Amino acid sequence: MFRHAKAVHVPGMDDRERPLTERGESDARRAGDEIRGLGLQPDLVLCSPSVRTRQTAELAFPGGPISFETEIYQAYAEDLLELVRGTDPGLDTVVLCGHNPAVHELAIGLGGGEYPFRPGAFAVIEVDSAWVDLWPGEGRLATRWDPKGV
C-alpha cells in the first residue's frame, strides 16, 4: 500500500489535477529507492488516475508496469480490496498507489497495526493466500516507511 506523496493545495484547482510539490517529488523517488532496497520489484502498480498519484507512481517506479484504475480515486478500503482480489494470480508483488483514508484502512485491515500514513508513506503487507482469496486479517505487516522518518 502506497499513499501518494505530498501535493500542492491551490484554491479552486480540481482535486484530481493537483500535482506533487518539490518535496513530494523527492519523497516519491525516495520511496521507490526504499522499496527496491527491500529487494522488491513490483509486477504491477495499480494506481489512481489523479495527477499526484500518477506522478508518485511514475517517479517511484520509472518505466514500471503501471495500470491506472479509475475506481481507486475516492474508493473505500473494501473497493480497493476487490480491485486487488481481481489481480492476475500469476503476479507476486503488487503495489496499490492511492489516497487516504482508504489505502491506510486497507493496509491496517490486511496487516494490522496502528501507525500514521502520511503522504508518500508505504506499508509492505505479506500475504500467503492468492489475491482472489484475500480477506482482512490475512496478511502481516512486513515493514513500513514514512518520508519523515517517523
Buried (B, 14 or more C-beta within 10 A) or exposed (E): BBBBBBBBEEEEEEEBEBBBBEEBBBBBBBBBEBBEEEEBEBBBBBBBEBBBBBBBBBBBBEEBBBEBBEBBBBBEBEBBBEBBEEBEEEEEEBBBBBBBEBBBBBBBBBBEEEBEBBBBBBBBBEBEEEBEEBEBEBBBBEEBBBBEEE
